[in-house]
């Protein structure tokens, strides 16, 4: 299984920018903060779709693997920033990253079919 480095970098950067925008907004707005879980997983899903769409992987499994990485990395960065701001507990680093990795993998799998 070969991953596209370029597609992974692009997807991860876009996902990270979205995550950080939400985290900054949520730091100042309790309404935005109430959507951290759904928004964070949603942005990881988007990062996965972007990977699957741009990587042109040969199999859905390789698209899912790239989406998993993009979704997990951008979520980890976002959750770490939110933790450092004092908005979420440290325990969310593991749980949030794992759940976002799963949604990123689903996104990569979906993106595989749109990128063909």
Secondary structure, 3 states (H helix, E strand, C coil): CCCCHHHHHHHHHHHHHHHHHHHHHHHHCHHHHCCHHHHHHHHHHHHHHHHHHHHCCCCHHHHHHHHHHHHHHHHHHHHHHHHHCCCCCCCHHHHHHHHHHHHHHHHHHHHHHHCC
